[in-house]
Amino acid sequence: MRHAALLWACLCFLSGAAAADGLYAASAWPYRVKRSGDALEYAYDLTAIKAGAISADGRAEAGEERVSKFLASLPREVRASVRLGPAALALAAPGEPERAPLAASFSRVAASELVRGPSIGKKASARMVPELHPDWPKLLPSLDLVLWKGRAVEEGALAAIELAAESGALGLPMGRRELWQRVLERAALRQRESQGDAKEGATLLAARVAAAGCLDTVNLLPEVKAVPAMREAVEAEVAAFRDDAALVPRGPYGWTGELRCIWIRDRVLGAPLPNTRAGAAAALTLLAMLEADPKLARGFAALQELRDSLHGKPGEDVLAQYRTVAGEGGAREAIQDLGGFFGKLEVALGVSEMAPRPTLFALPSRPVTRYLDQLRPAERANAGDELTIAIQEGRLPLEAPAGSAWALFRDAALSPLLRPESDGGLSGRLAVDAPYRSRLAVAFHALQGAHHEGEDEREFDEPAKDEEGVQLRVLLHVPPHLEVEPLPAAYARVAASLWRLDALLETSPRAAALSRVLPDGGRRGEKLRPEVRRLALVMRGLELLSRQVAGAEPGATERTREDGKALDAARAYLGAWRADADSGLDVRALEAPLAGPGDQLMGVFGIGRRELRASFTREPEVKILAGAAAEGLFVADSRGSQSYIIPFLGTGASVVSAARPPDRARFQKLCDQAGRTRESIESALVDAMAR
């Protein structure tokens, strides 16, 4: 890029180079940088300056003779060694996001100059500056890209495990589909053979399990269809759940029809049974089946263990309490004497007769879901913002102790985005402005399938510059140099989540040999466990690299034997991220709202671009490597900023109507037809759901 430096110098070094402590005859930006641990070496091309590209003021004040000697004494290149140890960084997101159509995938993001809004002047000189000049477009692999990659692998792994558990290919004693089919068949048989409470309980059990079969009233078992009381009970159950927004699949459960049905079954079976004698009898009937069939009991327990390890344990499992209270007589005797059973419940649990509300298969409980569940109706309309504020204020700490459910690790992985200065892993070394903080909040919501406006509040003030007389010296700009966005805790927590998944896969050879599911229902060719382990190593490398960027390398006790491999893996990924298969996946997808019609439908509308500006708030140690002959000819200035272009996940929202929202494929087609801007997509969504 030396020819670019020459052109730039001829155009821009004619009026003096200002620094905080005066004016200089010329200035130079580096054209190359090398990293070694927490140290950087910048190289500056002085060819243009030696050719006479210095300020007119400098010539006038110093005179031609002094200027000629000054230029003759300059080397053609000078280097500066920069130790980052004492430095601290500031990150800002100046201006607005790019005014251009959103890309469908990260690999389609352009590396060219940003398309500015009408109020921001375009940098016409960007193609005539050194590569490390802030006006030169530099596309930085963003947090959004890396965290989305991690989320894509994790969601694909989750989908693969769920489908294998459904079909019986996971190695469990019984596949999930087979287990609930057997429960339904036996409930229908008991309904025909029983009387009184036992008959009512079997009817409700059969109806609830049949309704859990994807709310399908057409393809019922013949023995269920043949009994009017059971058929009517199924139809009533389906009608009760049909408009329940909790049954609209989220994340990977919306990718295929089979995954959608898994989500629906879990939520229907996880819904409390009614506070009636029939409700209690239905729960006891299921327990009686498990007591009578050891294989069914082992299959049920294995599914509970899978739920606990993947998603988390339930907050309260009333079905388990029923089992305990039923005691030695078992569930079958409890059905025959429901009054006596309710009395035991009251003594054991200290509750009134009908208070316990068991579920057939309890749903997991995690801090995030518990927080959202306790929101009042008015707060649920802005549940995403309420969640954000609770995490930012520390009212909802997201931690994942060793051995926790994998879902806790996944939840905790994103919290550094909301508390970058305290939880980002660079405490005391990182400051962010309000627009950048808001940009991280947008990423947090996007990775959770939600929408956030991301209002820009203020930017960092530029340092004041005093202008005195012109000095015959060259000002060497020493800006920060980013290879990744420096938020090491975010990468570390994704790595921890992946290693937790790896530990689960290690216990199940069949799960480890699965292939990851893709959003279109296809499969990645590689086996799951090697892919997860490789990405975990990349994330560790990105953590280390982002520490290096800020001069905060880990101490000896934090290093591992694999760190060298991790750094190599991270740099290999950053060097070829466009070629990564996941970078080419279409990111556009809608997510379900927390409530029903009238609330917001949220999702990722595409990949946008905006500027990231990095500067030092605490200066590094700089040593100019120019030799004795050039001593005193240079001064280093690390108070300037460096600019990057970062791709980000662009979100949007639309009000949900009574009409069914478009699925993933239809939504992506709608985005293309609408012109791929947030405003046009939101408008097209309204029109699509009004039809």
Secondary structure, DSSP 8 states (H G I E B T S, - for coil): -HHHHHHHHHHHSSS-EEETEEEEEEEE--SEEEEETTEEEEEEE-HHHHTT---HHHHHHH-HHHHHHHHHHS-SEEEEEEE-TT-EEEEE--S---SS--BSSGGG---S-----TTS---TTGGGS-TTSTTS--B---HHHHHHHHHHHHHHHHHHHHHHHHHTTT--SS-HHHHHHHHHHHHHHHHHH--HHHHHHHHHHHHHHHHTTTT-SSS--HHHHT-HHHHHHHHHHHHHHTT-GGGS--GGGGSSHHHHHHHHHHHHHTS---SSHHHHHHHHHHHHHHHH-HHHHHHHHHHHHHHHHHT---S--HHHHHHHHHGGGHHHHHHHTHHHHHHHHHHHH---TT-----SS-----HHHHHHHTS-HHHHTTHHHHHHHHHHTTSS-----TT--HHHHHHHHTGGGTSHHHHSS-TTTEEE-HHHHHHHHHHHHHHTT----------------EEEEEEEEEEEE-----SS-S-HHHHHHHHHHHHHHHHHHHT-HHHHT-EEE-TTS-EEEEEHHHHHHHHHHHHHHHHHHHHHHTT----GGG--TTHHHHHHHHHHHHHTGGGSGGGGS---EEE--SSSTTSEEEEEEEEEEEEEEEEEEE--EEEEE--GGGTTSEEEE--SEEEEEEEEEEEEEEE--SS----HHHHHHHHHHHTS-HHHHHHHHHHHHH-
